[in-house]
Each structure stands twice: as structure tokens, then as C-alpha cells.
């Protein structure tokens, strides 16, 4: 029989500090994105009234959930929030402000009886993912951070240039932006003998169905076997994905996908291959990297 270990008050205080839970907040989540994160990434309805016993703020609901959940689920939530925290921090170029945050969090996980992330890394090659060299991944991650620090007017072109380097580093023969009569294509690349057209967006808000439809029309106007990759740093709205529908000729990535991929030293070819397969199986153009596990 497995002994369930519960979080102590000091453990909760540690999590409060790591996940910035002062004033009822949790990291940079809004009420909507907090609900979406728990629902999509963890299969948890964090808005369930059962978790409102101590208050309705994000932090109070999270604390209550962590005190009631099984040890296994507590560890799963903590790890998911940590990965989200680190992805956002590195994407924005923020320095770590809490000394020994990682070491203390991993010690807590170990004390709860869990395995450290290095031992249970869901992105490992054992799960079908091949790796990018550590040096190449680190260089590309630094360049992505440099792009994020640019002024808006120069960021779009720099992002396209970064993506070409990303494709080339993965042996995918990236081609820079080109024009044909009446339209602009942000680039193209080859993967397993197939040619993909590229659309890249770096905007302050997620793109919507109109952007997806516009690019999909460009792809379908080419050869019948053409495919497209739509890369939006800020992602795609859920309403936009619903309106866009299924069974189209493109797949999507967001900035968090790219950041996580580089942090994990994953091959872009393998990540896209799994996105394409999931799109073929479900019709969904955008499935997050985490969900592909």
C-alpha cells in the first residue's frame, strides 16, 4: 500500500514563493489561462466549486487542491507549473530571482516520494524523440531571446531569420522569405522529402481564424501535396481554432513549443513529425508539444 504524503505548511510557503502566489495570483496566469492550463495540460477542472472552500482566487484554489489531491497528482501539478515557469522566464530573458529555487523544489518532490524530472523526462528519446545537439540548441535559444528583446518593428524579420537558422540546424534546408505575384511567403523548408511553406507571426496577441484561413488558402493554392507550418509566437486563440476547423493543410507551433523544444534539446523534425501525425489522426491543426507526450 502506497503511503500518501501531504504537503506541510512550510512546503506551501515554498510553493507560494516559487510560483508567485502572493495577492491571490499564480505566476502570470489570468483566470482564463489558469483554467485552460489545468484543463488542457493536466485534465483538472480547477474551477470546480469543491476547491473554493478557502476562497476563489487562483492561489487559494491551487493551495486547496494541493492539500486535498493525491501525492502523485500533487507532484504532477508542481512539475507542470515549474516547466511553465521556466519556459516563460527563459523566453522573456528574466534572471532567476529566487536563490536555490530549483534545488528546493526538487528536494520537495523527492521528499514526497517522486522522481526528479531528469529521471522521468517525458521528452526523452525513449518516447520517440531524437535530440538536437546541446550546443546548437543553446545557441538557438539565445538567439530567440535576442529576438524577443528587439523593438516591434524589427522583430518580425528577425524572427523569420531565426526560423531559417532553426530549420537549417535541423537539416531541413530552410529557405528565406520570398515573394510571388500577389502574395508574400515567409519561407519554406523540407522534411522527409516533403516541402512545407512557412508563415511566421510575432504579435502581442494570439492570432485568430482569419490569419489561419489566409495562410491555408496560400498553401492550398500551390501544388496539391503542399503543406504549411504556421508559427505564431503568441499562439492561436481557442475561438480561432474552433472557427478555423479541422482537416486543413497546415499545422501550428507557438513560441512556447519552440522554447520547450530547445530547452529539451529536441529535434525539430521529430516534433513536427508528431504534430503532423496527430493532425492526420484528429484533424486538429494545433496540438501543443506537451500534449504530444
C-alpha positions in Angstrom: 0.0 0.0 0.0 1.4 3.4 -1.0 1.6 5.9 1.8 0.1 9.3 0.7 2.4 12.2 1.8 0.8 15.5 2.4 2.3 19.0 1.9 3.3 20.8 5.1 2.8 24.5 5.9 6.4 25.1 5.0 6.0 23.3 1.7 3.1 25.5 0.8 5.1 28.6 1.7 7.9 27.4 -0.6 5.4 26.9 -3.4 3.9 30.3 -2.7 7.3 31.9 -3.3 8.3 29.8 -6.3 5.0 30.3 -8.2 4.5 33.9 -7.1 1.2 33.3 -5.3 1.0 36.5 -3.3 -2.2 38.5 -3.6 -4.1 35.5 -4.9 -2.1 35.3 -8.2 -0.2 32.4 -9.7 2.7 33.3 -12.0 1.4 35.3 -15.0 -1.9 33.4 -15.3 -5.2 35.2 -15.9 -8.3 33.5 -14.6 -9.0 32.2 -18.1 -5.4 30.9 -18.9 -5.2 29.4 -15.4 -8.3 27.3 -16.1 -7.1 26.4 -19.6 -3.7 25.3 -18.3 -5.2 23.0 -15.7 -7.8 21.6 -18.1 -5.6 21.2 -21.1 -2.3 20.2 -19.6 -3.4 18.3 -16.6 -7.1 17.3 -17.1 -8.1 19.1 -13.9 -11.2 21.4 -13.6 -9.6 23.8 -11.2 -12.8 25.9 -11.3 -14.7 23.2 -9.5 -16.5 24.7 -6.6 -15.0 22.0 -4.4 -11.7 23.9 -4.5 -13.3 27.2 -3.4 -13.6 26.3 0.3 -10.9 28.8 1.3 -11.6 31.4 -1.3 -12.0 31.8 -5.1 -8.6 33.4 -6.1 -6.2 31.4 -8.2 -3.7 30.9 -5.4 -6.4 29.8 -2.8 -7.9 27.3 -5.2 -4.4 25.9 -6.0 -3.4 25.7 -2.3 -6.7 23.9 -1.5 -6.3 21.5 -4.4 -2.7 20.7 -3.4 -3.7 19.9 0.1 -6.5 17.5 -1.0 -5.0 15.8 -4.0 -3.1 12.5 -4.1 0.7 12.7 -3.8 1.0 11.6 -7.4 -1.3 14.4 -8.6 0.5 17.0 -6.4 3.8 16.1 -8.0 2.3 16.2 -11.5 0.9 19.7 -10.9 4.1 21.0 -9.3 6.2 19.8 -12.2 3.9 21.2 -14.8 3.9 24.6 -13.1 7.6 24.5 -12.8 8.1 23.8 -16.5 5.7 26.6 -17.4 7.5 29.0 -15.0 10.9 28.1 -16.6 9.7 28.3 -20.2 8.2 31.8 -19.6 11.2 33.0 -17.6 13.7 31.9 -20.3 11.6 33.2 -23.2 11.5 36.7 -21.6 15.1 36.6 -20.7 14.4 37.1 -16.9 17.1 36.2 -14.4 16.2 33.8 -11.6 15.3 35.9 -8.6 14.9 33.1 -6.0 18.1 31.5 -4.8 18.1 27.7 -4.9 14.5 27.6 -6.3 15.2 24.5 -8.4 17.1 22.7 -5.7 14.4 23.3 -3.1 11.6 22.3 -5.3 13.2 19.1 -6.4 14.0 18.3 -2.8 10.3 18.7 -2.0 9.4 16.4 -4.9 11.9 13.8 -3.6 10.6 14.1 -0.1 7.1 13.4 -1.4 8.4 10.2 -3.0 8.5 11.4 -6.5 11.3 11.1 -9.1 13.3 14.1 -10.3 12.5 15.4 -13.8 15.7 14.2 -15.2 14.6 10.6 -14.3 11.1 11.0 -15.7 11.7 13.4 -18.6 8.7 12.9 -20.8 10.6 14.4 -23.8 13.4 11.8 -23.8 14.4 9.8 -26.8 12.7 6.8 -25.2 9.4 8.3 -26.1 10.3 8.6 -29.8 12.0 12.0 -29.8 15.5 12.4 -31.2 17.8 15.2 -29.9 19.4 18.3 -31.2 23.0 18.9 -30.1 23.2 20.7 -26.8 25.5 23.4 -28.3 23.2 24.1 -31.3 20.1 24.2 -29.0 21.7 26.6 -26.6 22.9 28.9 -29.4 19.4 28.9 -30.9 17.7 29.5 -27.6 20.0 32.5 -27.0 19.1 33.9 -30.5 15.4 33.5 -29.7 15.9 35.5 -26.5 17.7 38.2 -28.6 14.7 38.4 -30.9 12.3 38.9 -28.0 14.4 41.9 -26.8 14.1 43.8 -30.2 11.8 46.6 -31.0 8.5 45.5 -32.5 9.2 47.0 -36.0 12.3 44.8 -36.4 11.2 41.7 -34.5 9.2 40.1 -37.3 12.0 40.0 -39.8 14.5 38.8 -37.1 12.0 36.0 -36.2 11.9 34.8 -39.8 15.7 34.8 -39.9 15.8 32.9 -36.6 13.4 30.3 -38.0 15.5 29.7 -41.1 18.5 29.1 -38.9 16.4 26.7 -36.8 15.4 24.7 -39.9 19.0 24.7 -41.2 20.3 23.5 -37.8 17.9 20.5 -38.1 19.0 19.7 -41.7 15.7 20.9 -43.2 17.0 23.2 -46.0 15.3 26.4 -44.9 14.6 29.0 -47.5 14.2 32.7 -46.6 11.2 34.9 -47.3 10.2 35.2 -50.9 7.5 36.9 -53.0 5.4 35.5 -55.8 2.7 37.5 -57.7 0.2 39.0 -55.3 1.4 37.4 -52.0 4.2 37.0 -49.5 5.5 33.7 -48.3 7.7 33.8 -45.2 9.8 30.9 -46.2 9.8 27.2 -46.8 11.7 24.0 -45.7 11.9 20.3 -46.5 11.1 17.5 -44.1 11.3 13.8 -45.1 11.1 14.7 -48.7 8.0 17.0 -48.3 8.1 20.7 -48.9 6.4 23.0 -46.3 5.5 26.6 -46.7 6.0 28.9 -43.7 4.0 31.7 -42.1 5.6 33.4 -39.1 3.9 35.9 -36.8 5.3 37.7 -33.7 2.4 39.7 -32.3 1.4 40.8 -28.9 -1.8 38.8 -29.0 -2.6 35.3 -30.3 -3.6 35.1 -33.9 -7.2 34.2 -35.0 -9.1 32.2 -37.6 -8.6 34.9 -40.3 -4.8 34.6 -40.2 -5.1 30.8 -40.4 -7.5 30.9 -43.2 -5.4 33.3 -45.2 -2.3 31.2 -44.9 -4.2 27.9 -45.6 -5.5 29.5 -48.8 -2.0 30.2 -49.9 -0.9 26.6 -49.2 -3.9 25.1 -51.0 -3.4 27.3 -54.0 0.0 25.6 -54.6 0.7 22.0 -55.5 -1.9 19.5 -54.2 0.8 18.0 -51.9 1.8 21.2 -50.3 1.7 21.6 -46.6 2.1 24.6 -44.3 3.6 25.4 -40.9 2.1 28.4 -39.1 4.3 29.7 -36.3 2.8 32.3 -34.0 4.9 33.3 -31.0 1.8 34.2 -29.1 -0.1 31.2 -30.1 -3.7 30.9 -31.5 -6.9 31.8 -29.8 -9.2 28.8 -28.9 -12.1 30.5 -30.6 -9.9 30.9 -33.7 -9.0 27.2 -33.8 -12.7 26.3 -33.4 -13.7 28.7 -36.2 -10.8 27.5 -38.5 -12.0 23.9 -38.1 -10.3 20.6 -38.9 -8.9 18.8 -41.9 -6.8 21.7 -43.3 -3.4 21.6 -44.9 -1.3 23.1 -42.1 0.0 22.6 -38.6 0.8 25.2 -36.0 3.5 25.9 -33.4 3.7 28.7 -30.8 6.7 30.3 -29.1 6.3 28.1 -26.0 6.6 25.0 -28.2 9.9 26.3 -29.7 11.3 27.3 -26.3 10.5 24.0 -24.7 11.8 22.1 -27.7 15.2 23.9 -27.5 15.4 23.6 -23.7 14.9 19.9 -24.1 17.4 19.7 -27.0 14.7 18.1 -29.2 14.9 17.6 -33.0 12.5 19.9 -34.8 11.9 17.2 -37.4 10.7 14.8 -34.8 8.5 17.4 -33.1 6.9 18.4 -36.4 6.5 14.8 -37.5 4.5 14.1 -34.4 2.4 17.2 -34.9 1.7 16.2 -38.5 0.7 12.7 -37.4 -1.6 14.0 -34.6 -3.2 16.4 -37.1 -3.8 13.5 -39.5 -5.3 11.4 -36.7 -7.5 14.2 -35.2 -7.8 16.9 -37.8 -6.5 19.4 -35.3 -4.0 21.9 -36.7 -2.5 22.8 -33.3 -1.6 20.3 -30.7 0.9 21.6 -28.1 4.2 19.9 -27.6 3.3 18.9 -24.1 0.2 17.1 -25.3 2.2 15.0 -27.8 3.7 13.2 -24.8 
